[in-house]
Amino acid sequence: MTNKLQANVTDESAILVALETDESLDSIEVRLDELTELASTADIEVLDRFSQRKHKADSAFLIGHGKADELYTLVAELEPTVVIFDNELSPTQQRNLEITLKTRVMDRTQLILDIFAQRARTREGKLQVQLAQLTYSLPRVGLLYTKFERQQGGIGVRGGGGESKVALDKRKIREDIAELTRELEEVKKTRRQQRSARRKLPFPSAALVGYTSAGKSTLLNLLSGSEVLADRMLFSTLDPTTRRVTLPDGRGILLTDTVGFIRSLPHDLVAAFRATLEETIEADFLIHVVDISSPEADRHRDTVLETLEALGAHDKLILTVFNKSDLVENIEELQELVAKTPNSCYISAAKAEGLNQLMERVSETIKNLVDTMLVAIPYSRSELVAQCHEFGVVHSVDYGPEHILVRADVARSLAGKLEEFQIV
């Protein structure tokens, strides 16, 4: 079946294709809608959408030879620059489809890699994307070489025909992967040093996580007064950004925005961006931002929680923030959802609504991460009193003849410095 869409004028145009099998978890329409968003993010005009329901995928053409011929008729009519499959294609399937359709073919994984390549800004982000792209491309080298193009060398070359073009290309890619891996390890060392330095600061840390376009960057900007790129495009944030946020009770937290998750995030990207995603593992707690206006909100929540489990961060304290409440028609249902969801609230980051409730929830969450201490600090260490004021919440200060008696809630990193002066 096809579903014609209104055309826009861009340099790239595509027909989107999805196959639904007995193992598919999401409907074709849901998958094609998300693929349409991905194409829009990549500035690709969507000409049409094409789908098939089949018991299982065809090993040679994914959608089957007959359906591929039907798709070719549509390709010949609309003349797209590319056909994009939501399903992951094997190298053989991609080769067969390109021959049959007589146009460029890519799958969802390659599309996401291209989007990441467009949006990476830092050196680390660019290296990660390049590594993921090369890893993805390695098994696909030489798909469209002719039998004459595959062989290089000639008479007089040791070994006969010489080293094949495919082998040369694969060797070059492996060398590039090794070099990128070395460069990335150096960058990762720097990130680990930065992360270690942040851990020495006596602030609790939180990571914003959520499905892509849930509004994490908008929320970070609102809370911190920063200007992190925030738009409705998927993956507007690739490189993590950390800001200090001061709560109404005077506490400070370090808040990090992370890359948005997505259904079936390509394995190569998960591996390449592991250093970035480790921000979620290192954080003291997570703020899970959910676009509650999306009809797929429940599925998005499940995807994020599954990704957190894969990263080993599922046991973190999680504050669930249902965002975009201004777009929800039935606010009573949203209130019931919050009542049923532990440690949650609803807000509209775009309209700065519900922030008081969010701040209350953050403060309550932080209470599980701080220690209340009564300490007798000698005047020779009076800088610790200043740190209690700057990095904690001071309840009382009494200046005695030999010591300064302080009762305060402090982050555990500062509690370690105060432990020797604690009054049991």
VEXMITOR-574468 format. One record per residue (C-alpha): residue number from 1; residue in three letters; z, x, y. Coordinates in pm, 1 decimal. Last residue first. Layout:
N
[gudo NUM, ALA, [Z, X, Y]];
...
% end
This chain:
424
[gudo 424, VAL, [6679.1, 2796.1, 1190.9]];
[gudo 423, ILE, [6640.4, 2967.4, 1526.6]];
[gudo 422, GLN, [6303.4, 3138.2, 1538.8]];
[gudo 421, PHE, [6270.8, 3479.6, 1704.2]];
[gudo 420, GLU, [6106.6, 3656.9, 1409.0]];
[gudo 419, GLU, [5871.8, 3360.1, 1360.1]];
[gudo 418, LEU, [5729.5, 3367.2, 1710.1]];
[gudo 417, LYS, [5424.3, 3582.3, 1634.5]];
[gudo 416, GLY, [5348.4, 3384.8, 1316.3]];
[gudo 415, ALA, [5389.0, 3060.0, 1507.2]];
[gudo 414, LEU, [5105.1, 3174.5, 1732.6]];
[gudo 413, SER, [4859.1, 3163.2, 1439.4]];
[gudo 412, ARG, [5024.0, 2843.6, 1320.6]];
[gudo 411, ALA, [4936.8, 2656.7, 1637.0]];
[gudo 410, VAL, [5239.3, 2575.7, 1852.0]];
[gudo 409, ASP, [5461.1, 2276.4, 1920.2]];
[gudo 408, ALA, [5742.2, 2394.7, 2145.3]];
[gudo 407, ARG, [6117.1, 2436.3, 2187.0]];
[gudo 406, VAL, [6199.6, 2744.5, 2391.0]];
[gudo 405, LEU, [6530.9, 2924.5, 2449.3]];
[gudo 404, ILE, [6479.3, 3224.5, 2674.2]];
[gudo 403, HIS, [6720.7, 3498.1, 2570.3]];
[gudo 402, GLU, [6989.6, 3728.4, 2702.4]];
[gudo 401, PRO, [7170.2, 3540.2, 2981.7]];
[gudo 400, GLY, [7004.9, 3206.9, 2900.4]];
[gudo 399, TYR, [6691.5, 3049.9, 3044.2]];
[gudo 398, ASP, [6633.4, 2710.1, 2884.1]];
[gudo 397, VAL, [6277.0, 2582.8, 2820.6]];
[gudo 396, SER, [6195.6, 2243.0, 2671.1]];
[gudo 395, HIS, [5913.2, 2045.7, 2511.3]];
[gudo 394, VAL, [5637.0, 2305.8, 2537.3]];
[gudo 393, VAL, [5297.8, 2198.8, 2398.3]];
[gudo 392, GLY, [5089.8, 2487.3, 2272.0]];
[gudo 391, PHE, [4837.6, 2754.4, 2368.8]];
[gudo 390, GLU, [4899.4, 2810.5, 2736.0]];
[gudo 389, HIS, [5264.6, 2708.2, 2759.0]];
[gudo 388, CYS, [5363.6, 2880.7, 2434.9]];
[gudo 387, GLN, [5156.7, 3180.2, 2543.4]];
[gudo 386, ALA, [5355.4, 3202.4, 2867.4]];
[gudo 385, VAL, [5677.1, 3202.6, 2667.0]];
[gudo 384, LEU, [5535.2, 3476.8, 2447.8]];
[gudo 383, GLU, [5474.4, 3689.2, 2757.0]];
[gudo 382, SER, [5856.7, 3690.8, 2796.4]];
[gudo 381, ARG, [5886.1, 3951.0, 2522.3]];
[gudo 380, SER, [6134.6, 4182.6, 2702.5]];
[gudo 379, TYR, [6318.2, 3869.5, 2815.7]];
[gudo 378, PRO, [6411.9, 3804.9, 2454.0]];
[gudo 377, ILE, [6269.0, 3485.9, 2299.3]];
[gudo 376, ALA, [6512.9, 3249.8, 2128.7]];
[gudo 375, VAL, [6288.5, 3011.6, 1934.8]];
[gudo 374, LEU, [6293.9, 2644.3, 1840.1]];
[gudo 373, MET, [5968.7, 2564.7, 1663.1]];
[gudo 372, THR, [5746.4, 2264.2, 1599.4]];
[gudo 371, ASP, [5457.0, 2382.0, 1386.7]];
[gudo 370, VAL, [5093.4, 2288.8, 1434.8]];
[gudo 369, LEU, [4810.2, 2180.1, 1202.8]];
[gudo 368, ASN, [4931.7, 1833.1, 1102.2]];
[gudo 367, LYS, [5001.2, 1758.4, 1466.6]];
[gudo 366, ILE, [4638.0, 1845.4, 1531.7]];
[gudo 365, THR, [4527.6, 1526.5, 1358.8]];
[gudo 364, GLU, [4748.5, 1314.3, 1583.0]];
[gudo 363, SER, [4610.6, 1486.7, 1893.4]];
[gudo 362, VAL, [4253.5, 1435.2, 1772.3]];
[gudo 361, ARG, [4325.8, 1067.1, 1704.9]];
[gudo 360, GLU, [4475.9, 1017.8, 2049.4]];
[gudo 359, MET, [4180.2, 1195.7, 2206.4]];
[gudo 358, LEU, [3941.3, 964.4, 2024.3]];
[gudo 357, GLN, [4133.4, 654.1, 2134.7]];
[gudo 356, ASN, [4120.1, 772.2, 2494.6]];
[gudo 355, LEU, [3750.0, 856.4, 2458.8]];
[gudo 354, GLY, [3652.4, 500.7, 2365.8]];
[gudo 353, GLU, [3361.0, 481.2, 2608.9]];
[gudo 352, ALA, [3187.1, 780.8, 2765.9]];
[gudo 351, LYS, [2857.1, 588.6, 2788.1]];
[gudo 350, ALA, [2651.0, 831.2, 2577.1]];
[gudo 349, ALA, [2955.8, 924.0, 2368.3]];
[gudo 348, SER, [3008.9, 561.0, 2270.9]];
[gudo 347, ILE, [3325.4, 550.6, 2066.9]];
[gudo 346, TYR, [3482.1, 426.0, 1745.0]];
[gudo 345, CYS, [3796.9, 552.1, 1574.2]];
[gudo 344, SER, [3901.0, 704.5, 1242.9]];
[gudo 343, ASN, [4197.3, 858.3, 1061.6]];
[gudo 342, PRO, [4177.3, 643.9, 747.3]];
[gudo 341, THR, [3885.6, 397.8, 731.9]];
[gudo 340, LYS, [3983.0, 33.6, 670.1]];
[gudo 339, ALA, [4097.0, -35.3, 1027.0]];
[gudo 338, VAL, [3790.5, 145.7, 1160.0]];
[gudo 337, LEU, [3564.7, -75.5, 948.2]];
[gudo 336, GLU, [3746.1, -389.3, 1070.8]];
[gudo 335, GLN, [3690.5, -278.8, 1432.7]];
[gudo 334, LEU, [3322.1, -227.3, 1356.8]];
[gudo 333, GLU, [3298.8, -575.4, 1206.5]];
[gudo 332, GLU, [3461.5, -714.5, 1521.3]];
[gudo 331, ILE, [3210.5, -525.9, 1741.2]];
[gudo 330, ASN, [2921.5, -725.7, 1597.4]];
[gudo 329, GLU, [2612.4, -622.3, 1794.5]];
[gudo 328, VAL, [2652.9, -244.7, 1773.1]];
[gudo 327, LEU, [2450.6, -42.7, 2026.0]];
[gudo 326, ASP, [2750.7, 28.1, 2252.9]];
[gudo 325, SER, [2933.9, 158.4, 1944.6]];
[gudo 324, LYS, [2703.3, 460.3, 1948.4]];
[gudo 323, ASN, [2953.8, 677.7, 1757.0]];
[gudo 322, PHE, [3187.1, 604.1, 1465.3]];
[gudo 321, VAL, [3419.2, 905.0, 1469.9]];
[gudo 320, THR, [3573.7, 1006.2, 1136.1]];
[gudo 319, LEU, [3853.0, 1265.5, 1162.1]];
[gudo 318, ILE, [3848.3, 1481.6, 851.1]];
[gudo 317, LEU, [4120.3, 1715.8, 724.0]];
[gudo 316, LYS, [3939.9, 1961.8, 500.4]];
[gudo 315, ASP, [3915.5, 1913.0, 123.4]];
[gudo 314, HIS, [3538.6, 1857.1, 132.9]];
[gudo 313, ALA, [3467.8, 2201.5, 280.1]];
[gudo 312, GLY, [3336.8, 2375.8, -33.1]];
[gudo 311, LEU, [2980.1, 2386.8, 96.6]];
[gudo 310, ALA, [2855.6, 2152.9, -177.4]];
[gudo 309, GLU, [3145.1, 1918.7, -98.4]];
[gudo 308, LEU, [3049.3, 1920.7, 268.7]];
[gudo 307, THR, [2691.5, 1835.8, 171.2]];
[gudo 306, GLU, [2809.4, 1540.8, -39.8]];
[gudo 305, LEU, [3027.4, 1418.2, 248.4]];
[gudo 304, VAL, [2733.6, 1441.2, 489.0]];
[gudo 303, THR, [2499.1, 1256.2, 253.9]];
[gudo 302, ASP, [2759.5, 983.8, 190.3]];
[gudo 301, ARG, [2803.0, 925.1, 564.1]];
[gudo 300, HIS, [2426.4, 905.4, 610.5]];
[gudo 299, ARG, [2402.2, 649.8, 329.0]];
[gudo 298, ASP, [2668.0, 435.1, 495.2]];
[gudo 297, ALA, [2501.4, 463.9, 837.9]];
[gudo 296, GLU, [2155.5, 366.8, 708.0]];
[gudo 295, PRO, [2124.7, 59.7, 933.3]];
[gudo 294, SER, [2195.1, 301.0, 1220.7]];
[gudo 293, SER, [2423.2, 171.6, 1497.5]];
[gudo 292, ILE, [2722.3, 343.6, 1336.1]];
[gudo 291, ASP, [2578.4, 686.4, 1412.6]];
[gudo 290, VAL, [2857.2, 879.6, 1239.9]];
[gudo 289, VAL, [3035.8, 1185.1, 1381.8]];
[gudo 288, HIS, [3260.2, 1363.0, 1129.9]];
[gudo 287, ILE, [3516.1, 1567.2, 1321.5]];
[gudo 286, LEU, [3633.5, 1839.0, 1084.9]];
[gudo 285, PHE, [3963.0, 2025.0, 1059.7]];
[gudo 284, ASP, [4097.3, 2381.3, 1067.2]];
[gudo 283, ALA, [3743.1, 2518.1, 1088.8]];
[gudo 282, GLU, [3640.9, 2808.2, 861.3]];
[gudo 281, ILE, [3447.7, 2596.8, 610.6]];
[gudo 280, THR, [3261.4, 2401.1, 879.2]];
[gudo 279, GLU, [3166.1, 2722.3, 1059.9]];
[gudo 278, GLU, [3033.0, 2833.8, 722.0]];
[gudo 277, LEU, [2730.6, 2616.7, 797.2]];
[gudo 276, THR, [2597.0, 2887.2, 1024.8]];
[gudo 275, ALA, [2645.1, 3160.0, 764.5]];
[gudo 274, ARG, [2493.0, 2929.2, 501.3]];
[gudo 273, PHE, [2182.0, 2873.8, 708.7]];
[gudo 272, ALA, [1948.2, 3062.5, 474.0]];
[gudo 271, ALA, [2100.3, 2914.4, 157.9]];
[gudo 270, VAL, [2101.5, 2557.6, 289.2]];
[gudo 269, LEU, [1752.0, 2613.5, 424.6]];
[gudo 268, ASP, [1617.0, 2734.5, 89.9]];
[gudo 267, HIS, [1780.9, 2437.7, -81.1]];
[gudo 266, PRO, [1594.6, 2192.5, 142.5]];
[gudo 265, LEU, [1825.0, 1925.8, 291.2]];
[gudo 264, SER, [1794.3, 1636.1, 47.8]];
[gudo 263, ARG, [1906.2, 1375.5, 300.4]];
[gudo 262, ILE, [1988.2, 1532.8, 635.0]];
[gudo 261, PHE, [2271.7, 1731.8, 790.9]];
[gudo 260, GLY, [2290.8, 1815.6, 1159.2]];
[gudo 259, VAL, [2339.2, 2177.8, 1260.7]];
[gudo 258, THR, [2686.1, 2253.5, 1394.6]];
[gudo 257, ASP, [2880.7, 2194.2, 1717.3]];
[gudo 256, THR, [3204.7, 2390.6, 1735.3]];
[gudo 255, LEU, [3524.4, 2274.5, 1909.3]];
[gudo 254, LEU, [3807.2, 2517.1, 1984.3]];
[gudo 253, ILE, [4121.4, 2321.1, 2064.3]];
[gudo 252, GLY, [4364.2, 2325.6, 2355.0]];
[gudo 251, ARG, [4682.0, 2124.9, 2394.3]];
[gudo 250, GLY, [4769.4, 1995.3, 2739.4]];
[gudo 249, ASP, [4864.0, 1641.0, 2637.2]];
[gudo 248, PRO, [4530.2, 1513.4, 2771.4]];
[gudo 247, LEU, [4336.7, 1750.1, 2540.4]];
[gudo 246, THR, [4167.7, 2066.6, 2661.7]];
[gudo 245, VAL, [3839.8, 2155.9, 2490.1]];
[gudo 244, ARG, [3724.8, 2514.1, 2435.7]];
[gudo 243, ARG, [3359.6, 2544.3, 2340.5]];
[gudo 242, THR, [3174.3, 2674.8, 2035.6]];
[gudo 241, THR, [2798.0, 2641.4, 1983.2]];
[gudo 240, PRO, [2635.3, 2667.3, 1641.5]];
[gudo 239, ASP, [2258.6, 2735.9, 1635.9]];
[gudo 238, LEU, [2040.2, 2456.4, 1503.8]];
[gudo 237, THR, [2100.0, 2172.9, 1748.8]];
[gudo 236, SER, [1819.4, 1927.2, 1831.8]];
[gudo 235, PHE, [1778.1, 1885.4, 1454.1]];
[gudo 234, LEU, [1618.3, 1540.7, 1473.9]];
[gudo 233, MET, [1507.5, 1431.8, 1819.7]];
[gudo 232, ARG, [1735.4, 1189.9, 2000.0]];
[gudo 231, ASP, [1841.7, 1448.3, 2255.1]];
[gudo 230, ALA, [2128.8, 1685.0, 2323.3]];
[gudo 229, LEU, [2080.8, 2048.1, 2423.8]];
[gudo 228, VAL, [2427.7, 2192.1, 2493.6]];
[gudo 227, GLU, [2528.1, 2153.3, 2857.2]];
[gudo 226, SER, [2902.7, 2206.7, 2862.9]];
[gudo 225, GLY, [3164.6, 1978.2, 3020.2]];
[gudo 224, SER, [3384.0, 2025.4, 2714.1]];
[gudo 223, LEU, [3448.4, 1671.5, 2592.9]];
[gudo 222, LEU, [3125.0, 1511.5, 2713.2]];
[gudo 221, ASN, [2904.2, 1805.0, 2618.0]];
[gudo 220, LEU, [3058.6, 1818.6, 2270.4]];
[gudo 219, LEU, [3006.6, 1441.8, 2230.6]];
[gudo 218, THR, [2641.2, 1464.2, 2331.3]];
[gudo 217, SER, [2598.6, 1754.0, 2087.9]];
[gudo 216, LYS, [2744.3, 1551.0, 1801.2]];
[gudo 215, GLY, [2540.8, 1236.2, 1869.0]];
[gudo 214, ALA, [2441.9, 1120.4, 1518.4]];
[gudo 213, SER, [2095.8, 1273.7, 1562.5]];
[gudo 212, THR, [2121.0, 1470.8, 1236.2]];
[gudo 211, TYR, [2387.7, 1341.9, 1000.2]];
[gudo 210, GLY, [2733.2, 1462.6, 1087.0]];
[gudo 209, VAL, [2962.2, 1754.8, 1151.8]];
[gudo 208, LEU, [3156.1, 1863.6, 1460.1]];
[gudo 207, ALA, [3377.6, 2156.0, 1368.3]];
[gudo 206, ALA, [3741.5, 2181.8, 1475.1]];
[gudo 205, SER, [3962.2, 2478.4, 1557.7]];
[gudo 204, PRO, [4336.1, 2491.1, 1625.8]];
[gudo 203, PHE, [4409.1, 2728.9, 1908.5]];
[gudo 202, PRO, [4625.1, 3045.1, 1897.0]];
[gudo 201, LEU, [4326.5, 3277.6, 1938.9]];
[gudo 200, LYS, [4321.2, 3524.5, 1651.0]];
[gudo 199, ARG, [4090.8, 3292.1, 1459.4]];
[gudo 198, ARG, [3839.7, 3322.4, 1742.2]];
[gudo 197, ALA, [3827.0, 3700.8, 1698.1]];
[gudo 196, SER, [3765.5, 3657.9, 1324.1]];
[gudo 195, ARG, [3480.8, 3416.8, 1397.9]];
[gudo 194, GLN, [3325.2, 3663.8, 1637.2]];
[gudo 193, GLN, [3361.2, 3943.6, 1381.4]];
[gudo 192, ARG, [3210.2, 3721.3, 1113.0]];
[gudo 191, ARG, [2922.6, 3639.0, 1346.6]];
[gudo 190, THR, [2859.0, 4009.7, 1409.2]];
[gudo 189, LYS, [2861.4, 4079.9, 1036.5]];
[gudo 188, LYS, [2620.1, 3788.7, 988.9]];
[gudo 187, VAL, [2378.1, 3954.2, 1230.5]];
[gudo 186, GLU, [2381.5, 4271.0, 1020.1]];
[gudo 185, GLU, [2332.9, 4064.2, 703.9]];
[gudo 184, LEU, [2039.6, 3890.7, 867.6]];
[gudo 183, GLU, [1862.2, 4218.5, 927.8]];
[gudo 182, ARG, [1903.3, 4323.2, 563.1]];
[gudo 181, THR, [1787.6, 3980.8, 436.8]];
[gudo 180, LEU, [1490.8, 3994.2, 673.8]];
[gudo 179, GLU, [1389.0, 4331.9, 529.4]];
[gudo 178, ALA, [1419.6, 4211.0, 167.4]];
[gudo 177, ILE, [1225.9, 3893.8, 245.8]];
[gudo 176, ASP, [953.2, 4097.6, 417.5]];
[gudo 175, GLU, [921.4, 4322.8, 111.5]];
[gudo 174, ARG, [901.8, 4018.3, -114.6]];
[gudo 173, ILE, [633.1, 3868.4, 111.4]];
[gudo 172, LYS, [429.6, 4190.5, 99.5]];
[gudo 171, ARG, [453.6, 4203.3, -280.4]];
[gudo 170, LYS, [341.3, 3840.9, -302.4]];
[gudo 169, ASP, [43.1, 3908.8, -79.0]];
[gudo 168, LEU, [-63.2, 4213.4, -278.9]];
[gudo 167, ALA, [-22.5, 4026.3, -607.5]];
[gudo 166, VAL, [-233.4, 3736.2, -478.8]];
[gudo 165, LYS, [-505.7, 3970.8, -351.6]];
[gudo 164, SER, [-521.4, 4129.6, -694.9]];
[gudo 163, GLU, [-457.0, 4500.4, -740.4]];
[gudo 162, GLY, [-769.8, 4693.2, -842.8]];
[gudo 161, GLY, [-1058.2, 4581.4, -1055.2]];
[gudo 160, GLY, [-1038.7, 4870.4, -1297.4]];
[gudo 159, GLY, [-694.6, 5024.9, -1325.7]];
[gudo 158, ARG, [-767.4, 5320.7, -1101.6]];
[gudo 157, VAL, [-1028.2, 5228.0, -839.3]];
[gudo 156, GLY, [-1365.2, 5391.6, -906.8]];
[gudo 155, ILE, [-1561.5, 5068.2, -889.2]];
[gudo 154, GLY, [-1380.3, 4798.8, -694.6]];
[gudo 153, GLY, [-1066.6, 4697.1, -507.0]];
[gudo 152, GLN, [-963.4, 4338.9, -437.0]];
[gudo 151, GLN, [-950.0, 4037.7, -664.6]];
[gudo 150, ARG, [-828.1, 3693.1, -573.9]];
[gudo 149, GLU, [-1108.6, 3625.2, -329.5]];
[gudo 148, PHE, [-1368.2, 3610.3, -609.6]];
[gudo 147, LYS, [-1174.5, 3350.1, -816.5]];
[gudo 146, THR, [-1137.2, 3147.2, -499.2]];
[gudo 145, TYR, [-805.5, 3161.4, -318.6]];
[gudo 144, LEU, [-657.4, 2817.3, -250.8]];
[gudo 143, LEU, [-314.1, 2843.9, -409.3]];
[gudo 142, GLY, [-289.1, 3218.7, -344.4]];
[gudo 141, VAL, [75.6, 3227.1, -246.4]];
[gudo 140, ARG, [263.3, 2909.5, -331.3]];
[gudo 139, PRO, [548.2, 3067.3, -527.7]];
[gudo 138, LEU, [635.7, 3286.8, -225.4]];
[gudo 137, SER, [598.5, 3018.8, 44.5]];
[gudo 136, TYR, [946.0, 2866.3, 15.9]];
[gudo 135, THR, [1123.0, 3202.3, 18.0]];
[gudo 134, LEU, [907.7, 3309.3, 312.4]];
[gudo 133, GLN, [992.6, 2994.8, 507.9]];
[gudo 132, ALA, [1365.3, 3022.7, 433.1]];
[gudo 131, LEU, [1374.6, 3385.5, 545.9]];
[gudo 130, GLN, [1182.2, 3305.5, 863.8]];
[gudo 129, VAL, [1421.6, 3019.0, 938.6]];
[gudo 128, GLN, [1729.4, 3236.9, 893.5]];
[gudo 127, LEU, [1582.3, 3515.6, 1106.3]];
[gudo 126, LYS, [1504.8, 3270.0, 1386.1]];
[gudo 125, GLY, [1856.0, 3124.7, 1377.5]];
[gudo 124, GLU, [2015.2, 3468.0, 1379.8]];
[gudo 123, ARG, [1804.0, 3582.0, 1672.8]];
[gudo 122, THR, [1905.4, 3272.0, 1866.2]];
[gudo 121, ARG, [1671.9, 2989.3, 1962.9]];
[gudo 120, ALA, [1561.2, 2809.0, 1647.0]];
[gudo 119, ARG, [1389.2, 2483.0, 1742.9]];
[gudo 118, GLN, [1025.2, 2536.8, 1649.8]];
[gudo 117, ALA, [1105.7, 2724.7, 1328.5]];
[gudo 116, PHE, [1353.3, 2452.9, 1231.3]];
[gudo 115, ILE, [1080.2, 2194.2, 1276.8]];
[gudo 114, ASP, [844.3, 2399.2, 1059.7]];
[gudo 113, LEU, [1108.2, 2430.2, 787.0]];
[gudo 112, ILE, [1162.1, 2054.8, 800.5]];
[gudo 111, LEU, [788.5, 1997.6, 751.6]];
[gudo 110, GLN, [778.0, 2246.6, 463.8]];
[gudo 109, THR, [1058.3, 2061.3, 286.0]];
[gudo 108, ARG, [899.1, 1723.3, 347.7]];
[gudo 107, ASP, [579.7, 1824.9, 173.1]];
[gudo 106, MET, [257.2, 1973.1, 301.2]];
[gudo 105, VAL, [-111.4, 1906.5, 243.6]];
[gudo 104, ARG, [-410.0, 2037.9, 440.7]];
[gudo 103, THR, [-737.0, 1854.6, 390.0]];
[gudo 102, LYS, [-1001.9, 1806.9, 121.7]];
[gudo 101, LEU, [-802.0, 1526.2, -39.3]];
[gudo 100, THR, [-886.7, 1636.6, -394.0]];
[gudo 99, ILE, [-862.2, 2012.6, -338.1]];
[gudo 98, GLU, [-552.4, 1978.5, -122.4]];
[gudo 97, LEU, [-395.1, 1746.6, -379.6]];
[gudo 96, ASN, [-459.0, 1984.6, -668.0]];
[gudo 95, ARG, [-309.4, 2280.7, -480.7]];
[gudo 94, GLN, [-1.3, 2087.0, -370.8]];
[gudo 93, GLN, [56.6, 1955.1, -721.9]];
[gudo 92, THR, [26.6, 2303.8, -869.0]];
[gudo 91, PRO, [265.1, 2456.3, -611.9]];
[gudo 90, SER, [517.3, 2181.6, -690.7]];
[gudo 89, LEU, [557.0, 1914.3, -427.9]];
[gudo 88, GLU, [886.3, 1782.5, -292.9]];
[gudo 87, ASN, [857.9, 1411.6, -223.2]];
[gudo 86, ASP, [816.8, 1289.7, 135.0]];
[gudo 85, PHE, [452.7, 1396.3, 123.7]];
[gudo 84, ILE, [269.9, 1492.6, 444.8]];
[gudo 83, VAL, [-110.5, 1476.8, 470.4]];
[gudo 82, VAL, [-247.7, 1704.6, 742.2]];
[gudo 81, THR, [-513.4, 1719.5, 1014.7]];
[gudo 80, PRO, [-581.4, 1349.5, 971.3]];
[gudo 79, GLU, [-941.3, 1228.2, 932.2]];
[gudo 78, LEU, [-878.4, 850.9, 944.7]];
[gudo 77, GLU, [-1158.6, 731.4, 714.6]];
[gudo 76, ALA, [-1188.6, 1036.1, 490.1]];
[gudo 75, VAL, [-810.0, 1047.1, 455.2]];
[gudo 74, LEU, [-802.7, 677.1, 358.2]];
[gudo 73, THR, [-1066.3, 731.7, 91.6]];
[gudo 72, TYR, [-877.2, 1043.5, -24.2]];
[gudo 71, LEU, [-563.9, 830.9, -72.7]];
[gudo 70, GLU, [-752.7, 613.4, -320.2]];
[gudo 69, ASP, [-865.0, 926.7, -505.1]];
[gudo 68, ALA, [-503.2, 1045.7, -512.5]];
[gudo 67, LYS, [-402.0, 706.2, -650.8]];
[gudo 66, GLY, [-645.0, 753.7, -937.4]];
[gudo 65, HIS, [-526.9, 1110.7, -1003.6]];
[gudo 64, GLY, [-157.2, 1025.1, -1015.1]];
[gudo 63, ILE, [101.0, 1011.8, -736.2]];
[gudo 62, LEU, [256.7, 1352.5, -809.2]];
[gudo 61, PHE, [-93.3, 1503.0, -855.0]];
[gudo 60, ALA, [-64.4, 1727.5, -1162.6]];
[gudo 59, SER, [280.3, 1650.7, -1302.7]];
[gudo 58, ASP, [258.4, 1280.0, -1221.1]];
[gudo 57, ALA, [594.2, 1151.1, -1101.8]];
[gudo 56, LYS, [777.4, 891.8, -1310.8]];
[gudo 55, HIS, [773.2, 513.6, -1354.2]];
[gudo 54, LYS, [552.3, 474.1, -1046.1]];
[gudo 53, ARG, [580.1, 298.1, -711.4]];
[gudo 52, GLN, [325.1, 419.1, -460.2]];
[gudo 51, SER, [316.3, 474.7, -87.1]];
[gudo 50, PHE, [86.5, 536.6, 208.0]];
[gudo 49, ARG, [176.5, 543.6, 574.9]];
[gudo 48, ASP, [-80.4, 567.0, 855.7]];
[gudo 47, LEU, [-187.1, 758.4, 1164.6]];
[gudo 46, VAL, [138.7, 939.5, 1241.7]];
[gudo 45, GLU, [96.5, 1174.9, 1537.1]];
[gudo 44, ILE, [272.6, 1506.0, 1481.0]];
[gudo 43, ASP, [494.2, 1642.6, 1754.7]];
[gudo 42, ALA, [732.9, 1805.8, 1503.5]];
[gudo 41, THR, [1010.4, 1564.1, 1602.8]];
[gudo 40, SER, [762.5, 1280.5, 1560.4]];
[gudo 39, ALA, [687.5, 1400.8, 1207.4]];
[gudo 38, LEU, [1059.2, 1409.6, 1126.8]];
[gudo 37, GLU, [1104.8, 1061.0, 1264.6]];
[gudo 36, THR, [813.5, 934.7, 1053.1]];
[gudo 35, LEU, [969.4, 1103.8, 749.9]];
[gudo 34, GLU, [1288.7, 909.3, 822.9]];
[gudo 33, ASP, [1096.8, 581.2, 833.9]];
[gudo 32, LEU, [901.9, 680.6, 521.5]];
[gudo 31, ARG, [1224.9, 737.6, 331.4]];
[gudo 30, VAL, [1378.0, 407.6, 440.1]];
[gudo 29, GLU, [1055.4, 221.6, 363.6]];
[gudo 28, ILE, [1025.1, 381.1, 19.2]];
[gudo 27, SER, [1375.5, 274.3, -77.9]];
[gudo 26, ASP, [1642.4, 532.8, -145.7]];
[gudo 25, LEU, [1788.8, 664.5, -471.0]];
[gudo 24, SER, [1463.3, 739.8, -650.8]];
[gudo 23, GLU, [1509.7, 810.2, -1024.0]];
[gudo 22, ASP, [1294.4, 521.2, -1148.0]];
[gudo 21, THR, [1019.9, 649.3, -921.7]];
[gudo 20, GLU, [918.4, 586.0, -560.7]];
[gudo 19, LEU, [640.9, 805.2, -424.0]];
[gudo 18, ALA, [603.6, 862.2, -51.7]];
[gudo 17, VAL, [303.4, 954.3, 162.2]];
[gudo 16, LEU, [263.5, 1006.2, 537.3]];
[gudo 15, ILE, [-84.0, 1034.0, 688.8]];
[gudo 14, ALA, [-89.0, 1290.0, 964.1]];
[gudo 13, SER, [-210.8, 1393.8, 1306.7]];
[gudo 12, GLU, [-168.7, 1720.8, 1497.3]];
[gudo 11, ASP, [-295.1, 1788.6, 1849.9]];
[gudo 10, THR, [-139.6, 1471.8, 1990.5]];
[gudo 9, VAL, [-268.0, 1133.8, 2111.8]];
[gudo 8, ASN, [-65.3, 838.7, 1991.6]];
[gudo 7, ALA, [-170.4, 590.1, 1728.6]];
[gudo 6, GLN, [-16.8, 250.8, 1652.0]];
[gudo 5, LEU, [84.8, 239.7, 1290.4]];
[gudo 4, LYS, [-101.0, 104.8, 989.4]];
[gudo 3, ASN, [113.3, 30.4, 683.5]];
[gudo 2, THR, [-53.8, 111.2, 356.1]];
[gudo 1, MET, [0.0, 0.0, 0.0]];
% end
